[in-house]
Amino acid sequence: MAGGPNAAVVPCDVCLFDEGLVTRAQREREGVESDDYECARGHRFGVEYRRGPASEPLWPPGPEVEAEAARVRGEKR
């Protein structure tokens, strides 16, 4: 129930915030308050949904995610 059907696929937090990449991550386990994901590059991470399930699809990501990836890439230079 945690993220619901709109959170079955999300951007990988590790790729996004560590490398500035937008990578697809598939839900591996759906919990009560959090879900576990694994991305195509092998990163594993969890997302908490304490406020309830996602109200809209989290993949494909919106422009704000792409902007965050560009910001991270800019900091890495």
TAWOWO-V618841 format. One record per residue. RES is the residue in three letters. SS is DSSP state (H for helix, E for strand, L for the rest). OMEGA is omega in radians with two decimals (999 if undefined). Layout:
# TAWOWO-V618841
res & ss & omega
RES & SS & OMEGA
RES & SS & OMEGA
This chain:
# TAWOWO-V618841
res & ss & omega
MET & L & -2.95
ALA & L & -3.08
GLY & L & -3.13
GLY & L & -3.07
PRO & H & 3.13
ASN & H & -3.12
ALA & H & 3.12
ALA & L & 3.11
VAL & E & -3.11
VAL & E & 2.98
PRO & E & 3.13
CYS & L & 3.11
ASP & H & -3.10
VAL & H & 3.12
CYS & H & -3.08
LEU & H & -2.99
PHE & H & 3.12
ASP & H & -3.00
GLU & H & -3.11
GLY & L & 3.13
LEU & L & 3.06
VAL & L & -3.06
THR & L & -3.14
ARG & E & 3.08
ALA & E & -3.11
GLN & E & 3.10
ARG & E & 3.11
GLU & E & -3.14
ARG & E & 3.09
GLU & E & -3.12
GLY & L & 3.14
VAL & L & 3.14
GLU & L & -3.13
SER & E & 3.10
ASP & E & 3.08
ASP & E & -3.08
TYR & E & 2.97
GLU & E & -3.13
CYS & E & -3.13
ALA & L & 3.13
ARG & L & 3.05
GLY & L & 3.10
HIS & L & 3.07
ARG & E & -3.12
PHE & E & 3.12
GLY & E & 3.08
VAL & E & 3.11
GLU & E & 3.12
TYR & L & -3.10
ARG & L & -3.13
ARG & L & 3.13
GLY & L & -3.09
PRO & L & 3.11
ALA & L & -3.09
SER & L & 3.09
GLU & L & -3.12
PRO & L & -3.14
LEU & L & 3.04
TRP & L & 0.07
PRO & L & -3.10
PRO & L & 3.12
GLY & L & -3.09
PRO & H & 3.13
GLU & H & 3.09
VAL & H & 3.10
GLU & H & 3.13
ALA & H & 3.10
GLU & H & 3.10
ALA & H & 3.13
ALA & H & 3.12
ARG & H & 3.14
VAL & H & 3.12
ARG & H & 3.12
GLY & H & 3.12
GLU & H & -3.07
LYS & H & -3.12
ARG & L & 999
